[in-house]
Amino acid sequence: MSNNSGIHFEISERKILLRLFDLLFVGVSLYLVSTFFEFDYFRVYDKHWAWFLVLALYISVFGTVLELYDLQKSSRLDTVLGTVLMTTSATVLFYLLTPFYTPSLPENRLQILYFYLAILFGLYLWRWAYITFISSPRFFKKVLLVGETSNIKSIVDAFANADPNYKIIGFINCEIEKKETIKYTGLQEYEPADLHQIIKEESISEVVIASYNSENITPAIYSDLIMLLEKGFPIKEYTQVYEDITYRVPVQFVGKDFYKYFPFSRNNKNKLYLTYRRLFDVLLASVGVLIGLLILPLVLIGNAIGNRGPLFYSQERVGQNGVPFKIFKFRTMIKNAETNKAVWATKNDSRITAFGKFLRVSRLDEMPQFINILKGDMSLIGPRPERPYFVKELSQVIPFYETRHIIKPGLTGWAQVKARYGSSVDDSLLKLQYDLYYIKHRSFLLDINIIVKTLSTVIFFRGQ
């Protein structure tokens, strides 16, 4: 049987498409404006080719920070216009402010408006085309699940919001027929004997095996899967697919074969990478301390008016290898916020002061932790350190929770930029999945990605 699956684009391919065609549409738009209007500030066919490289760099950087390349937002017209406007505004502003690398400011200020509108039109036109064609059902990646019925719902729910172009068409129950079987009505169920026909009729791109125990797969289905594999049809295991499209490790699906899921990054033992990380930490923490000293007078005034109490707050947290240390923060809660025992902080917590709320959403309350980084208790990037009370509580109900302590905790991290503020066991499970993904895949590029996304978090005030 040949694979007649339709055309689809992987996540990495869509991200590359977005970036490349952003530049192509902007270049064409600028060319058309310079051809049909009196616009000579920026000519794409000129000898000054470096001008376009600088423009491309600005669009890429500001587009990343302002979430222009977020696949969820890029699939909806209602969110695209806002990100395109912000990216265009930031790009044009910085382009005009760097005349050494870009054209000199034009005498006719109308040229700037042409320049702005040309970039805005180019970016928005391509995003409209992307949503209309690339992000449409015709390019969805169609998938068929094969697994136990009891597992299907959790798998479907996990994939539902991860990738808008990942479409689960239906499932096949791989278990031997039982008298009392669990029925799942949220997805079309097909008969095992129809496996090959479904793949052909529905243009299935891959089969995902969603079984906790491979021994549950019937011999007939096993034989069909082997036949598909021998013909080159993609067959994947659901935990790997889960990790690939959600960027987190599905610890809730990991059983006794846990060692298969945690081949942690070699960089955790790489001396060169660890040396770079420490130098990077010291450099940025030193800059952070200097910036903190500059804004300290404003924080002192705000604390005196809005907090009325001590400025600094220290608390015991669990660090690398489970070793406790004292973390430093600007105080954001009322004095004696916890009189009896440790309590989860929640969104709109009544214990947070008015000024403390500002410190949290702007992330300024975390600035004293640059001192922890200089001391070596923390790193710039890593899992957020938790309090001993909660570590003890969470490690009893969440599998592999203490695995997050094999590296230094961080000021920011993959969980902080991918998940919202957590105040429950379920939230902690989600953040653990992201933390373990970082530990498993940590690298220079992932570190840069986290820093860029942290800037987005600060700009859009997504603090606690």
Secondary structure, 3 states (H helix, E strand, C coil): CCCCCCCCCCHHHHHHHHHHHHHHHHHHHHHHHHHHCCCCCCCCCCCCHHHHHHHHHHHHHHHHHCCCCCHHHHCCHHHHHHHHHHHHHHHHHHHHCCCCCCCCCCCCCHHHHHHHHHHHHHHHHHHHHHHHHHCCHHHCEEEEEEECHHHHHHHHHHHHCCCCCEEEEEEEECCCCCCCCCCCCCCCEECHHHHHHHHHHCCCCEEEEECCCHHHCCHHHHHHHHHHHHCCCCEEEHHHHHHHHHCCCCHHHCCCCHHHCCCCCHHHCCHHHHHHHHHHHHHHHHHHHHHHHHHHHHHHHHHHHHHCCCCEEEEEEECHHHCEEEEEEECCECCCCCCCCCCCCCCCCCCECHHHHHHHHCCHHHCCHHHHHHHCCCEEECCCCCCHHHHHHHHCCCCCHHHHHHCCCEEECHHHHHCCCCCCHHHHHHHHHHHHHHHHHCCHHHHHHHHHHHHHHHHCCCCC
